[in-house]
Amino acid sequence: MVKRAVAIITERGPEKAYAEITKRFHDRDLYITVINLDGKVLAHGQRGNLVGRNLINAKDPDGKLFIKERVELAREQSVFWHSYKWQNPATQEIEPQEAYCERLNDIVVCGGVYSF
């Protein structure tokens, strides 16, 4: 899903791609998020209400500043895995999540999988 989202952003341009990602890039507990390097949500396949919000200070249930950490990882690496905890939309439970992320210029495209 991440590779497909990156391709769509590259091919169609950010505005069209972000709208499509927000509307269509989710499947049960799998979804794509796109943030800029300041922590602003540009697209979110599960929670469109987060688009436009800056989440740089968002914490996971353990108090980890996970968006800030993601941005720092993206500044250092173009491809990486990111671990944190978040509410699984399928189970509504807080679960560990592993997100695969790719930096594309000044944005980060991520797709996570929940693990037990």
Biopython code that builds the backbone (N, CA, C, O; Angstrom):
import numpy as np
from Bio.PDB.StructureBuilder import StructureBuilder

atoms = [
    (1, "MET", "N", (0.817, -1.197, 0.000)),
    (1, "MET", "CA", (0.000, 0.000, 0.000)),
    (1, "MET", "C", (0.862, 1.264, 0.000)),
    (1, "MET", "O", (0.521, 2.249, -0.655)),
    (2, "VAL", "N", (1.972, 1.236, 0.730)),
    (2, "VAL", "CA", (2.844, 2.416, 0.787)),
    (2, "VAL", "C", (3.415, 2.706, -0.593)),
    (2, "VAL", "O", (3.395, 3.849, -1.050)),
    (3, "LYS", "N", (3.918, 1.686, -1.248)),
    (3, "LYS", "CA", (4.501, 1.867, -2.590)),
    (3, "LYS", "C", (3.449, 2.395, -3.558)),
    (3, "LYS", "O", (3.743, 3.264, -4.380)),
    (4, "ARG", "N", (2.235, 1.882, -3.468)),
    (4, "ARG", "CA", (1.149, 2.347, -4.333)),
    (4, "ARG", "C", (0.808, 3.803, -4.036)),
    (4, "ARG", "O", (0.569, 4.583, -4.957)),
    (5, "ALA", "N", (0.785, 4.173, -2.757)),
    (5, "ALA", "CA", (0.496, 5.564, -2.385)),
    (5, "ALA", "C", (1.584, 6.506, -2.887)),
    (5, "ALA", "O", (1.285, 7.584, -3.400)),
    (6, "VAL", "N", (2.850, 6.102, -2.742)),
    (6, "VAL", "CA", (3.961, 6.926, -3.236)),
    (6, "VAL", "C", (3.836, 7.107, -4.748)),
    (6, "VAL", "O", (4.036, 8.210, -5.257)),
    (7, "ALA", "N", (3.509, 6.043, -5.464)),
    (7, "ALA", "CA", (3.360, 6.124, -6.918)),
    (7, "ALA", "C", (2.233, 7.077, -7.304)),
    (7, "ALA", "O", (2.379, 7.859, -8.243)),
    (8, "ILE", "N", (1.120, 7.017, -6.591)),
    (8, "ILE", "CA", (-0.017, 7.891, -6.898)),
    (8, "ILE", "C", (0.343, 9.351, -6.626)),
    (8, "ILE", "O", (-0.017, 10.229, -7.411)),
    (9, "ILE", "N", (1.040, 9.619, -5.539)),
    (9, "ILE", "CA", (1.462, 10.989, -5.235)),
    (9, "ILE", "C", (2.375, 11.500, -6.344)),
    (9, "ILE", "O", (2.228, 12.633, -6.801)),
    (10, "THR", "N", (3.306, 10.673, -6.773)),
    (10, "THR", "CA", (4.256, 11.054, -7.816)),
    (10, "THR", "C", (3.557, 11.272, -9.156)),
    (10, "THR", "O", (3.860, 12.229, -9.868)),
    (11, "GLU", "N", (2.631, 10.394, -9.495)),
    (11, "GLU", "CA", (1.952, 10.454, -10.794)),
    (11, "GLU", "C", (0.874, 11.529, -10.878)),
    (11, "GLU", "O", (0.763, 12.210, -11.898)),
    (12, "ARG", "N", (0.090, 11.690, -9.838)),
    (12, "ARG", "CA", (-1.087, 12.567, -9.902)),
    (12, "ARG", "C", (-0.908, 13.914, -9.224)),
    (12, "ARG", "O", (-1.731, 14.815, -9.387)),
    (13, "GLY", "N", (0.170, 14.048, -8.465)),
    (13, "GLY", "CA", (0.381, 15.279, -7.714)),
    (13, "GLY", "C", (-0.252, 15.179, -6.344)),
    (13, "GLY", "O", (-1.191, 14.412, -6.135)),
    (14, "PRO", "N", (0.267, 15.960, -5.411)),
    (14, "PRO", "CA", (-0.168, 15.845, -4.014)),
    (14, "PRO", "C", (-1.663, 16.050, -3.774)),
    (14, "PRO", "O", (-2.286, 15.225, -3.105)),
    (15, "GLU", "N", (-2.254, 17.114, -4.295)),
    (15, "GLU", "CA", (-3.643, 17.425, -3.948)),
    (15, "GLU", "C", (-4.600, 16.297, -4.325)),
    (15, "GLU", "O", (-5.400, 15.862, -3.497)),
    (16, "LYS", "N", (-4.525, 15.826, -5.555)),
    (16, "LYS", "CA", (-5.405, 14.733, -5.985)),
    (16, "LYS", "C", (-5.091, 13.448, -5.225)),
    (16, "LYS", "O", (-5.993, 12.725, -4.804)),
    (17, "ALA", "N", (-3.803, 13.177, -5.057)),
    (17, "ALA", "CA", (-3.400, 11.937, -4.386)),
    (17, "ALA", "C", (-3.824, 11.924, -2.925)),
    (17, "ALA", "O", (-4.318, 10.905, -2.442)),
    (18, "TYR", "N", (-3.646, 13.024, -2.211)),
    (18, "TYR", "CA", (-4.006, 13.053, -0.787)),
    (18, "TYR", "C", (-5.498, 12.800, -0.601)),
    (18, "TYR", "O", (-5.900, 12.082, 0.314)),
    (19, "ALA", "N", (-6.310, 13.385, -1.462)),
    (19, "ALA", "CA", (-7.760, 13.163, -1.366)),
    (19, "ALA", "C", (-8.089, 11.692, -1.618)),
    (19, "ALA", "O", (-8.916, 11.108, -0.918)),
    (20, "GLU", "N", (-7.445, 11.100, -2.614)),
    (20, "GLU", "CA", (-7.698, 9.691, -2.912)),
    (20, "GLU", "C", (-7.228, 8.778, -1.783)),
    (20, "GLU", "O", (-7.920, 7.824, -1.424)),
    (21, "ILE", "N", (-6.058, 9.067, -1.226)),
    (21, "ILE", "CA", (-5.538, 8.259, -0.116)),
    (21, "ILE", "C", (-6.486, 8.323, 1.071)),
    (21, "ILE", "O", (-6.766, 7.301, 1.698)),
    (22, "THR", "N", (-6.984, 9.518, 1.384)),
    (22, "THR", "CA", (-7.892, 9.682, 2.515)),
    (22, "THR", "C", (-9.195, 8.921, 2.284)),
    (22, "THR", "O", (-9.757, 8.364, 3.228)),
    (23, "LYS", "N", (-9.679, 8.889, 1.052)),
    (23, "LYS", "CA", (-10.953, 8.224, 0.758)),
    (23, "LYS", "C", (-10.829, 6.716, 0.577)),
    (23, "LYS", "O", (-11.733, 5.972, 0.957)),
    (24, "ARG", "N", (-9.706, 6.252, -0.005)),
    (24, "ARG", "CA", (-9.676, 4.865, -0.462)),
    (24, "ARG", "C", (-8.573, 3.986, 0.100)),
    (24, "ARG", "O", (-8.594, 2.776, -0.124)),
    (25, "PHE", "N", (-7.619, 4.542, 0.816)),
    (25, "PHE", "CA", (-6.477, 3.724, 1.228)),
    (25, "PHE", "C", (-6.656, 3.173, 2.643)),
    (25, "PHE", "O", (-5.949, 3.551, 3.578)),
    (26, "HIS", "N", (-7.630, 2.266, 2.764)),
    (26, "HIS", "CA", (-7.842, 1.539, 4.010)),
    (26, "HIS", "C", (-8.490, 0.195, 3.695)),
    (26, "HIS", "O", (-9.251, 0.050, 2.739)),
    (27, "ASP", "N", (-8.164, -0.758, 4.520)),
    (27, "ASP", "CA", (-8.719, -2.099, 4.403)),
    (27, "ASP", "C", (-8.671, -2.716, 5.791)),
    (27, "ASP", "O", (-7.607, -3.118, 6.262)),
    (28, "ARG", "N", (-9.812, -2.789, 6.440)),
    (28, "ARG", "CA", (-9.926, -3.257, 7.823)),
    (28, "ARG", "C", (-9.015, -2.431, 8.733)),
    (28, "ARG", "O", (-9.289, -1.255, 8.973)),
    (29, "ASP", "N", (-7.924, -3.039, 9.248)),
    (29, "ASP", "CA", (-7.024, -2.303, 10.141)),
    (29, "ASP", "C", (-5.776, -1.789, 9.413)),
    (29, "ASP", "O", (-4.834, -1.325, 10.056)),
    (30, "LEU", "N", (-5.765, -1.869, 8.090)),
    (30, "LEU", "CA", (-4.643, -1.363, 7.299)),
    (30, "LEU", "C", (-5.036, -0.035, 6.661)),
    (30, "LEU", "O", (-6.122, 0.086, 6.094)),
    (31, "TYR", "N", (-4.166, 0.952, 6.750)),
    (31, "TYR", "CA", (-4.443, 2.249, 6.149)),
    (31, "TYR", "C", (-3.139, 3.019, 5.967)),
    (31, "TYR", "O", (-2.117, 2.692, 6.570)),
    (32, "ILE", "N", (-3.196, 4.028, 5.140)),
    (32, "ILE", "CA", (-2.036, 4.862, 4.836)),
    (32, "ILE", "C", (-2.194, 6.209, 5.517)),
    (32, "ILE", "O", (-3.287, 6.770, 5.575)),
    (33, "THR", "N", (-1.072, 6.721, 6.037)),
    (33, "THR", "CA", (-1.018, 8.090, 6.530)),
    (33, "THR", "C", (0.112, 8.808, 5.809)),
    (33, "THR", "O", (1.142, 8.218, 5.483)),
    (34, "VAL", "N", (-0.105, 10.090, 5.568)),
    (34, "VAL", "CA", (0.917, 10.942, 4.956)),
    (34, "VAL", "C", (1.044, 12.173, 5.836)),
    (34, "VAL", "O", (0.058, 12.853, 6.118)),
    (35, "ILE", "N", (2.278, 12.456, 6.271)),
    (35, "ILE", "CA", (2.544, 13.662, 7.066)),
    (35, "ILE", "C", (3.707, 14.407, 6.433)),
    (35, "ILE", "O", (4.517, 13.826, 5.712)),
    (36, "ASN", "N", (3.777, 15.717, 6.717)),
    (36, "ASN", "CA", (4.955, 16.446, 6.280)),
    (36, "ASN", "C", (5.990, 16.414, 7.396)),
    (36, "ASN", "O", (5.725, 15.892, 8.479)),
    (37, "LEU", "N", (7.155, 16.965, 7.139)),
    (37, "LEU", "CA", (8.240, 16.883, 8.114)),
    (37, "LEU", "C", (8.074, 17.833, 9.294)),
    (37, "LEU", "O", (8.942, 17.912, 10.163)),
    (38, "ASP", "N", (6.952, 18.556, 9.322)),
    (38, "ASP", "CA", (6.596, 19.360, 10.496)),
    (38, "ASP", "C", (5.566, 18.646, 11.363)),
    (38, "ASP", "O", (5.223, 19.134, 12.440)),
    (39, "GLY", "N", (5.066, 17.487, 10.905)),
    (39, "GLY", "CA", (4.091, 16.713, 11.666)),
    (39, "GLY", "C", (2.648, 16.956, 11.282)),
    (39, "GLY", "O", (1.744, 16.471, 11.962)),
    (40, "LYS", "N", (2.404, 17.696, 10.208)),
    (40, "LYS", "CA", (1.036, 17.969, 9.761)),
    (40, "LYS", "C", (0.524, 16.794, 8.937)),
    (40, "LYS", "O", (1.218, 16.309, 8.043)),
    (41, "VAL", "N", (-0.688, 16.337, 9.236)),
    (41, "VAL", "CA", (-1.315, 15.232, 8.511)),
    (41, "VAL", "C", (-1.843, 15.763, 7.174)),
    (41, "VAL", "O", (-2.646, 16.695, 7.135)),
    (42, "LEU", "N", (-1.380, 15.155, 6.091)),
    (42, "LEU", "CA", (-1.795, 15.550, 4.750)),
    (42, "LEU", "C", (-2.837, 14.606, 4.173)),
    (42, "LEU", "O", (-3.655, 15.005, 3.343)),
    (43, "ALA", "N", (-2.806, 13.351, 4.613)),
    (43, "ALA", "CA", (-3.785, 12.344, 4.195)),
    (43, "ALA", "C", (-3.828, 11.267, 5.269)),
    (43, "ALA", "O", (-2.818, 10.961, 5.903)),
    (44, "HIS", "N", (-5.018, 10.694, 5.465)),
    (44, "HIS", "CA", (-5.166, 9.636, 6.464)),
    (44, "HIS", "C", (-6.279, 8.707, 6.001)),
    (44, "HIS", "O", (-7.446, 9.094, 5.954)),
    (45, "GLY", "N", (-5.907, 7.486, 5.663)),
    (45, "GLY", "CA", (-6.858, 6.529, 5.122)),
    (45, "GLY", "C", (-7.894, 6.004, 6.094)),
    (45, "GLY", "O", (-8.861, 5.372, 5.668)),
    (46, "GLN", "N", (-7.727, 6.241, 7.375)),
    (46, "GLN", "CA", (-8.677, 5.738, 8.364)),
    (46, "GLN", "C", (-9.449, 6.863, 9.041)),
    (46, "GLN", "O", (-10.630, 6.703, 9.353)),
    (47, "ARG", "N", (-8.800, 7.988, 9.270)),
    (47, "ARG", "CA", (-9.444, 9.085, 10.009)),
    (47, "ARG", "C", (-9.236, 10.408, 9.279)),
    (47, "ARG", "O", (-8.306, 11.159, 9.572)),
    (48, "GLY", "N", (-10.109, 10.672, 8.336)),
    (48, "GLY", "CA", (-10.026, 11.890, 7.541)),
    (48, "GLY", "C", (-10.109, 13.162, 8.374)),
    (48, "GLY", "O", (-9.648, 14.217, 7.938)),
    (49, "ASN", "N", (-10.692, 13.076, 9.573)),
    (49, "ASN", "CA", (-10.803, 14.256, 10.430)),
    (49, "ASN", "C", (-9.444, 14.735, 10.944)),
    (49, "ASN", "O", (-9.342, 15.834, 11.489)),
    (50, "LEU", "N", (-8.403, 13.919, 10.774)),
    (50, "LEU", "CA", (-7.059, 14.332, 11.198)),
    (50, "LEU", "C", (-6.334, 15.150, 10.127)),
    (50, "LEU", "O", (-5.331, 15.798, 10.427)),
    (51, "VAL", "N", (-6.821, 15.131, 8.892)),
    (51, "VAL", "CA", (-6.174, 15.858, 7.805)),
    (51, "VAL", "C", (-6.151, 17.344, 8.135)),
    (51, "VAL", "O", (-7.167, 17.932, 8.505)),
    (52, "GLY", "N", (-4.965, 17.940, 7.993)),
    (52, "GLY", "CA", (-4.790, 19.353, 8.274)),
    (52, "GLY", "C", (-4.306, 19.652, 9.684)),
    (52, "GLY", "O", (-3.893, 20.773, 9.980)),
    (53, "ARG", "N", (-4.356, 18.656, 10.547)),
    (53, "ARG", "CA", (-3.927, 18.858, 11.940)),
    (53, "ARG", "C", (-2.442, 18.574, 12.091)),
    (53, "ARG", "O", (-1.912, 17.652, 11.471)),
    (54, "ASN", "N", (-1.782, 19.358, 12.906)),
    (54, "ASN", "CA", (-0.385, 19.108, 13.218)),
    (54, "ASN", "C", (-0.350, 18.242, 14.476)),
    (54, "ASN", "O", (-0.840, 18.636, 15.535)),
    (55, "LEU", "N", (0.238, 17.055, 14.334)),
    (55, "LEU", "CA", (0.271, 16.092, 15.428)),
    (55, "LEU", "C", (1.678, 15.866, 15.967)),
    (55, "LEU", "O", (1.948, 14.829, 16.572)),
    (56, "ILE", "N", (2.570, 16.819, 15.755)),
    (56, "ILE", "CA", (3.966, 16.639, 16.154)),
    (56, "ILE", "C", (4.099, 16.299, 17.636)),
    (56, "ILE", "O", (5.047, 15.612, 18.019)),
    (57, "ASN", "N", (3.187, 16.754, 18.467)),
    (57, "ASN", "CA", (3.247, 16.485, 19.907)),
    (57, "ASN", "C", (2.319, 15.357, 20.347)),
    (57, "ASN", "O", (2.101, 15.166, 21.544)),
    (58, "ALA", "N", (1.768, 14.603, 19.383)),
    (58, "ALA", "CA", (0.875, 13.485, 19.725)),
    (58, "ALA", "C", (1.672, 12.379, 20.404)),
    (58, "ALA", "O", (2.795, 12.059, 20.013)),
    (59, "LYS", "N", (1.059, 11.811, 21.424)),
    (59, "LYS", "CA", (1.695, 10.721, 22.178)),
    (59, "LYS", "C", (0.888, 9.440, 22.013)),
    (59, "LYS", "O", (-0.338, 9.466, 21.907)),
    (60, "ASP", "N", (1.595, 8.331, 21.993)),
    (60, "ASP", "CA", (0.895, 7.057, 22.011)),
    (60, "ASP", "C", (0.499, 6.767, 23.458)),
    (60, "ASP", "O", (0.862, 7.547, 24.339)),
    (61, "PRO", "N", (-0.224, 5.689, 23.745)),
    (61, "PRO", "CA", (-0.673, 5.418, 25.117)),
    (61, "PRO", "C", (0.455, 5.272, 26.142)),
    (61, "PRO", "O", (0.220, 5.417, 27.341)),
    (62, "ASP", "N", (1.669, 4.988, 25.683)),
    (62, "ASP", "CA", (2.815, 4.893, 26.590)),
    (62, "ASP", "C", (3.532, 6.231, 26.767)),
    (62, "ASP", "O", (4.542, 6.305, 27.466)),
    (63, "GLY", "N", (3.016, 7.285, 26.141)),
    (63, "GLY", "CA", (3.629, 8.599, 26.260)),
    (63, "GLY", "C", (4.719, 8.887, 25.238)),
    (63, "GLY", "O", (5.389, 9.916, 25.319)),
    (64, "LYS", "N", (4.899, 7.996, 24.288)),
    (64, "LYS", "CA", (5.911, 8.185, 23.239)),
    (64, "LYS", "C", (5.431, 9.246, 22.248)),
    (64, "LYS", "O", (4.314, 9.164, 21.737)),
    (65, "LEU", "N", (6.272, 10.231, 21.983)),
    (65, "LEU", "CA", (5.968, 11.248, 20.974)),
    (65, "LEU", "C", (6.205, 10.626, 19.596)),
    (65, "LEU", "O", (7.231, 10.869, 18.960)),
    (66, "PHE", "N", (5.247, 9.826, 19.150)),
    (66, "PHE", "CA", (5.487, 8.972, 17.987)),
    (66, "PHE", "C", (5.556, 9.721, 16.660)),
    (66, "PHE", "O", (6.276, 9.294, 15.757)),
    (67, "ILE", "N", (4.838, 10.807, 16.520)),
    (67, "ILE", "CA", (4.929, 11.571, 15.268)),
    (67, "ILE", "C", (6.268, 12.313, 15.217)),
    (67, "ILE", "O", (6.917, 12.362, 14.172)),
    (68, "LYS", "N", (6.667, 12.876, 16.328)),
    (68, "LYS", "CA", (7.974, 13.538, 16.385)),
    (68, "LYS", "C", (9.078, 12.532, 16.067)),
    (68, "LYS", "O", (10.006, 12.838, 15.318)),
    (69, "GLU", "N", (8.976, 11.335, 16.640)),
    (69, "GLU", "CA", (9.952, 10.289, 16.373)),
    (69, "GLU", "C", (9.943, 9.889, 14.895)),
    (69, "GLU", "O", (11.000, 9.669, 14.303)),
    (70, "ARG", "N", (8.760, 9.795, 14.308)),
    (70, "ARG", "CA", (8.642, 9.431, 12.893)),
    (70, "ARG", "C", (9.313, 10.473, 12.007)),
    (70, "ARG", "O", (10.021, 10.131, 11.060)),
    (71, "VAL", "N", (9.087, 11.736, 12.319)),
    (71, "VAL", "CA", (9.703, 12.818, 11.542)),
    (71, "VAL", "C", (11.225, 12.750, 11.673)),
    (71, "VAL", "O", (11.941, 12.914, 10.686)),
    (72, "GLU", "N", (11.716, 12.511, 12.879)),
    (72, "GLU", "CA", (13.167, 12.415, 13.084)),
    (72, "GLU", "C", (13.743, 11.235, 12.301)),
    (72, "GLU", "O", (14.807, 11.357, 11.694)),
    (73, "LEU", "N", (13.054, 10.102, 12.309)),
    (73, "LEU", "CA", (13.507, 8.947, 11.533)),
    (73, "LEU", "C", (13.527, 9.270, 10.040)),
    (73, "LEU", "O", (14.454, 8.883, 9.328)),
    (74, "ALA", "N", (12.503, 9.979, 9.574)),
    (74, "ALA", "CA", (12.417, 10.327, 8.157)),
    (74, "ALA", "C", (13.526, 11.294, 7.741)),
    (74, "ALA", "O", (13.992, 11.252, 6.602)),
    (75, "ARG", "N", (13.942, 12.148, 8.643)),
    (75, "ARG", "CA", (15.041, 13.072, 8.319)),
    (75, "ARG", "C", (16.363, 12.312, 8.169)),
    (75, "ARG", "O", (17.260, 12.760, 7.455)),
    (76, "GLU", "N", (16.479, 11.167, 8.840)),
    (76, "GLU", "CA", (17.716, 10.384, 8.823)),
    (76, "GLU", "C", (17.724, 9.295, 7.750)),
    (76, "GLU", "O", (18.786, 8.924, 7.249)),
    (77, "GLN", "N", (16.536, 8.780, 7.395)),
    (77, "GLN", "CA", (16.449, 7.630, 6.497)),
    (77, "GLN", "C", (15.302, 7.830, 5.513)),
    (77, "GLN", "O", (14.283, 8.434, 5.849)),
    (78, "SER", "N", (15.473, 7.324, 4.313)),
    (78, "SER", "CA", (14.390, 7.459, 3.338)),
    (78, "SER", "C", (13.374, 6.322, 3.448)),
    (78, "SER", "O", (12.235, 6.470, 3.003)),
    (79, "VAL", "N", (13.772, 5.190, 4.034)),
    (79, "VAL", "CA", (12.891, 4.040, 4.242)),
    (79, "VAL", "C", (13.167, 3.491, 5.639)),
    (79, "VAL", "O", (14.325, 3.304, 6.012)),
    (80, "PHE", "N", (12.115, 3.233, 6.410)),
    (80, "PHE", "CA", (12.317, 2.738, 7.769)),
    (80, "PHE", "C", (11.041, 2.114, 8.314)),
    (80, "PHE", "O", (9.954, 2.301, 7.766)),
    (81, "TRP", "N", (11.196, 1.367, 9.407)),
    (81, "TRP", "CA", (10.084, 0.824, 10.177)),
    (81, "TRP", "C", (9.984, 1.626, 11.464)),
    (81, "TRP", "O", (11.000, 2.031, 12.028)),
    (82, "HIS", "N", (8.761, 1.857, 11.928)),
    (82, "HIS", "CA", (8.514, 2.660, 13.120)),
    (82, "HIS", "C", (7.547, 1.916, 14.034)),
    (82, "HIS", "O", (6.470, 1.507, 13.599)),
    (83, "SER", "N", (7.925, 1.739, 15.299)),
    (83, "SER", "CA", (7.107, 0.995, 16.273)),
    (83, "SER", "C", (6.487, 1.940, 17.293)),
    (83, "SER", "O", (7.149, 2.853, 17.788)),
    (84, "TYR", "N", (5.216, 1.717, 17.603)),
    (84, "TYR", "CA", (4.495, 2.485, 18.614)),
    (84, "TYR", "C", (3.192, 1.751, 18.918)),
    (84, "TYR", "O", (2.947, 0.682, 18.358)),
    (85, "LYS", "N", (2.374, 2.291, 19.772)),
    (85, "LYS", "CA", (1.072, 1.687, 20.077)),
    (85, "LYS", "C", (-0.034, 2.647, 19.633)),
    (85, "LYS", "O", (0.097, 3.867, 19.726)),
    (86, "TRP", "N", (-1.126, 2.051, 19.149)),
    (86, "TRP", "CA", (-2.249, 2.876, 18.699)),
    (86, "TRP", "C", (-3.512, 2.045, 18.720)),
    (86, "TRP", "O", (-3.445, 0.819, 18.802)),
    (87, "GLN", "N", (-4.662, 2.690, 18.648)),
    (87, "GLN", "CA", (-5.931, 1.975, 18.670)),
    (87, "GLN", "C", (-6.177, 1.319, 17.308)),
    (87, "GLN", "O", (-6.212, 1.986, 16.275)),
    (88, "ASN", "N", (-6.345, 0.013, 17.336)),
    (88, "ASN", "CA", (-6.642, -0.744, 16.140)),
    (88, "ASN", "C", (-8.101, -0.466, 15.753)),
    (88, "ASN", "O", (-9.001, -0.716, 16.556)),
    (89, "PRO", "N", (-8.352, 0.044, 14.543)),
    (89, "PRO", "CA", (-9.733, 0.368, 14.170)),
    (89, "PRO", "C", (-10.628, -0.863, 14.037)),
    (89, "PRO", "O", (-11.850, -0.741, 14.119)),
    (90, "ALA", "N", (-10.048, -2.036, 13.834)),
    (90, "ALA", "CA", (-10.847, -3.257, 13.698)),
    (90, "ALA", "C", (-11.279, -3.812, 15.052)),
    (90, "ALA", "O", (-12.397, -4.307, 15.198)),
    (91, "THR", "N", (-10.381, -3.726, 16.052)),
    (91, "THR", "CA", (-10.689, -4.311, 17.366)),
    (91, "THR", "C", (-11.030, -3.262, 18.418)),
    (91, "THR", "O", (-11.580, -3.591, 19.469)),
    (92, "GLN", "N", (-10.708, -2.009, 18.141)),
    (92, "GLN", "CA", (-10.863, -0.894, 19.086)),
    (92, "GLN", "C", (-9.953, -1.021, 20.307)),
    (92, "GLN", "O", (-10.138, -0.303, 21.289)),
    (93, "GLU", "N", (-8.990, -1.912, 20.258)),
    (93, "GLU", "CA", (-8.036, -2.117, 21.353)),
    (93, "GLU", "C", (-6.725, -1.394, 21.046)),
    (93, "GLU", "O", (-6.360, -1.222, 19.883)),
    (94, "ILE", "N", (-6.021, -0.972, 22.101)),
    (94, "ILE", "CA", (-4.684, -0.412, 21.950)),
    (94, "ILE", "C", (-3.737, -1.582, 21.700)),
    (94, "ILE", "O", (-3.664, -2.515, 22.500)),
    (95, "GLU", "N", (-3.016, -1.524, 20.589)),
    (95, "GLU", "CA", (-2.143, -2.623, 20.203)),
    (95, "GLU", "C", (-0.821, -2.077, 19.655)),
    (95, "GLU", "O", (-0.774, -0.949, 19.165)),
    (96, "PRO", "N", (0.244, -2.868, 19.737)),
    (96, "PRO", "CA", (1.499, -2.468, 19.105)),
    (96, "PRO", "C", (1.300, -2.373, 17.594)),
    (96, "PRO", "O", (0.606, -3.193, 16.993)),
    (97, "GLN", "N", (1.909, -1.379, 17.001)),
    (97, "GLN", "CA", (1.829, -1.207, 15.559)),
    (97, "GLN", "C", (3.232, -1.027, 14.991)),
    (97, "GLN", "O", (4.067, -0.328, 15.566)),
    (98, "GLU", "N", (3.469, -1.661, 13.870)),
    (98, "GLU", "CA", (4.713, -1.509, 13.122)),
    (98, "GLU", "C", (4.348, -0.815, 11.822)),
    (98, "GLU", "O", (3.562, -1.340, 11.033)),
    (99, "ALA", "N", (4.912, 0.360, 11.596)),
    (99, "ALA", "CA", (4.616, 1.108, 10.377)),
    (99, "ALA", "C", (5.828, 1.099, 9.455)),
    (99, "ALA", "O", (6.949, 1.396, 9.868)),
    (100, "TYR", "N", (5.576, 0.751, 8.204)),
    (100, "TYR", "CA", (6.588, 0.844, 7.164)),
    (100, "TYR", "C", (6.437, 2.222, 6.538)),
    (100, "TYR", "O", (5.341, 2.602, 6.125)),
    (101, "CYS", "N", (7.535, 2.973, 6.466)),
    (101, "CYS", "CA", (7.473, 4.355, 6.003)),
    (101, "CYS", "C", (8.505, 4.627, 4.915)),
    (101, "CYS", "O", (9.611, 4.088, 4.922)),
    (102, "GLU", "N", (8.099, 5.482, 3.983)),
    (102, "GLU", "CA", (9.003, 5.965, 2.948)),
    (102, "GLU", "C", (8.905, 7.484, 2.886)),
    (102, "GLU", "O", (7.814, 8.052, 2.854)),
    (103, "ARG", "N", (10.074, 8.130, 2.868)),
    (103, "ARG", "CA", (10.101, 9.591, 2.696)),
    (103, "ARG", "C", (10.090, 9.889, 1.203)),
    (103, "ARG", "O", (10.805, 9.258, 0.425)),
    (104, "LEU", "N", (9.278, 10.849, 0.820)),
    (104, "LEU", "CA", (9.200, 11.326, -0.549)),
    (104, "LEU", "C", (9.337, 12.844, -0.474)),
    (104, "LEU", "O", (8.388, 13.549, -0.130)),
    (105, "ASN", "N", (10.521, 13.331, -0.797)),
    (105, "ASN", "CA", (10.829, 14.758, -0.665)),
    (105, "ASN", "C", (10.618, 15.209, 0.776)),
    (105, "ASN", "O", (11.363, 14.793, 1.664)),
    (106, "ASP", "N", (9.608, 16.058, 1.027)),
    (106, "ASP", "CA", (9.382, 16.576, 2.378)),
    (106, "ASP", "C", (8.149, 15.980, 3.052)),
    (106, "ASP", "O", (7.561, 16.594, 3.942)),
    (107, "ILE", "N", (7.763, 14.780, 2.620)),
    (107, "ILE", "CA", (6.626, 14.086, 3.243)),
    (107, "ILE", "C", (7.048, 12.672, 3.628)),
    (107, "ILE", "O", (8.063, 12.160, 3.154)),
    (108, "VAL", "N", (6.250, 12.050, 4.497)),
    (108, "VAL", "CA", (6.466, 10.670, 4.913)),
    (108, "VAL", "C", (5.154, 9.913, 4.679)),
    (108, "VAL", "O", (4.092, 10.317, 5.152)),
    (109, "VAL", "N", (5.255, 8.812, 3.941)),
    (109, "VAL", "CA", (4.109, 7.960, 3.639)),
    (109, "VAL", "C", (4.274, 6.677, 4.431)),
    (109, "VAL", "O", (5.287, 5.991, 4.298)),
    (110, "CYS", "N", (3.282, 6.344, 5.260)),
    (110, "CYS", "CA", (3.398, 5.168, 6.135)),
    (110, "CYS", "C", (2.148, 4.302, 6.074)),
    (110, "CYS", "O", (1.032, 4.784, 5.879)),
    (111, "GLY", "N", (2.377, 3.021, 6.245)),
    (111, "GLY", "CA", (1.301, 2.051, 6.380)),
    (111, "GLY", "C", (1.686, 1.101, 7.494)),
    (111, "GLY", "O", (2.791, 0.557, 7.498)),
    (112, "GLY", "N", (0.793, 0.901, 8.431)),
    (112, "GLY", "CA", (1.130, 0.085, 9.592)),
    (112, "GLY", "C", (0.361, -1.205, 9.657)),
    (112, "GLY", "O", (-0.719, -1.349, 9.085)),
    (113, "VAL", "N", (0.948, -2.140, 10.373)),
    (113, "VAL", "CA", (0.283, -3.398, 10.681)),
    (113, "VAL", "C", (0.269, -3.555, 12.189)),
    (113, "VAL", "O", (1.246, -3.231, 12.864)),
    (114, "TYR", "N", (-0.836, -4.050, 12.713)),
    (114, "TYR", "CA", (-0.951, -4.266, 14.149)),
    (114, "TYR", "C", (-0.441, -5.644, 14.497)),
    (114, "TYR", "O", (-0.650, -6.603, 13.753)),
    (115, "SER", "N", (0.225, -5.738, 15.625)),
    (115, "SER", "CA", (0.746, -7.026, 16.074)),
    (115, "SER", "C", (0.334, -7.232, 17.521)),
    (115, "SER", "O", (0.051, -6.271, 18.235)),
    (116, "PHE", "N", (0.300, -8.470, 17.947)),
    (116, "PHE", "CA", (-0.121, -8.774, 19.315)),
    (116, "PHE", "C", (1.066, -9.152, 20.159)),
    (116, "PHE", "O", (0.912, -9.444, 21.345)),
]
sb = StructureBuilder()
sb.init_structure("model")
sb.init_model(0)
sb.init_chain("A")
sb.init_seg("    ")
for serial, (resi, resn, name, xyz) in enumerate(atoms, 1):
    if name == "N":
        sb.init_residue(resn, " ", resi, " ")
    sb.init_atom(name, np.array(xyz, "f"), 0.0, 1.0, " ", f" {name:<3s}", serial, name[0])
structure = sb.get_structure()
